[in-house]
Amino acid sequence: MRSFWMPLAALAATLTIGCTTGVDDIQEARNDYQETQTDADQMVADARQEANEDYHETRKIVMDDAQQDVNDGAVTDQDKLAEAKQDRDEAIADAKQEAREDVTAAKKDLEETKREAIEDATANVKRHREALADEEKELQEAENALADAEARLKAATDDNRADLQEEVNDARETVTAEEEDVAEAKEMLEKHQQKLTQVQNEIK
């Protein structure tokens, strides 16, 4: 006798609720990671260019002032050059640090997405394998009920033959329905096994 109160397709939908991380999410996270790497390289390059330009501008001003001071008998202001160089180095270092943090965060997100995807895909396969086992059990019970009904029909008298024939007909319909559910459960399991394989290939 059938015990599921919802169609198998509806049941299958409930088995994957909340498990949305898959191949597309991995690809998106990988693209984000690659873009972050590119952006990080550009960030450091821009910071280096800007810092060098600032340093050279400061150096030009100091040297111009120094030349005037020399003409006046003064000494070149090395402190200003040293400070400008330090500012340049710190700006570049800050940009590198920020770039490293951005790349590290993007890589962490990629690895977390991979982990979630493999966990979700594995869990879905497990759930659908269990669902198939339940459907096969239901089919076996329906087949047993049919065999029992057919046996009682063979031993029937004219008084109850009509009722037993109807019972056999109902049992056959139940078996047919259960066979369809088993076939659909097998199809769903195969589908999610393929998804698991796709995720496994994607995270390599």
Order of alpha helices (4+ residues) and beta strands (2+ residues): alpha-alpha-alpha-alpha
